[in-house]
Each structure stands twice: as structure tokens, then as C-alpha cells.
């Protein structure tokens, strides 16, 4: 039920979860963790495949999904199968675009993780949000 859903209050809990979910994937994928007001996971969706430079993570799709799931917050994540986890300019731009779009429907973006080679780098921790 609702009470057994994982609560993501710490960066480390999210980091561990995302490494398990995304690190072994052979292709790039952009995922969104949709959270309720208490930061419990409603669900995580792999929304787009392919590199961010070739995939536009349509803010509209993320907003639609957040509204459908009645999410209060999201954590964004994508993997770099190359193992290179330094957030790129494109990652930063995309995060800002999604943050602005989601703010219009009162959904907050808590973080954006770049996952690869056993690492999950938090853009919030790097001050890039």
C-alpha cells in the first residue's frame, strides 16, 4: 500500500536507487521519479531514450505525466553509459527548462542526477539547480 512506498528524503537513498535502476543500461535514457508531497515515490518512468543532445525531453510530456500522477515533486535522472558523469551544458539547460515548466503547475524539481560507472552525480549538490 501507500505506506510501503520508499521515501526519498536523503540524497544517498536516491543515489542508491538510481544506480540500481539506470547504471547497467546499455543505452542512454532519461527518467523521472514522481514523488508525492511527503517525497514518497509514486512511480519512476523512463520517459525518453537516446542521448540528451538527440532527444528533446519534452517538458510537456513530463508536465502531463506529473499532473496525471498528482505528483508534488520530481527527481530527474539520466545515464551516461560512457561513465562520464559531469553534467553538460545541455543537461543544465534542460534542467532549467523542466524546472520552469513544472513550476507553472506547482511541481518542484528536487534534483537531477547523472548516472554512470557506479556513480550518481547530483546537480543540486553541485549547485547547478
Beta strands, then each sheet from edge to edge (+ up, - down):
strand 1: 29-35
strand 2: 41-49
strand 3: 73-79
strand 4: 108-116
strand 5: 119-122
sheet 1: 2+ 1- 3+ 4+ 5-
end
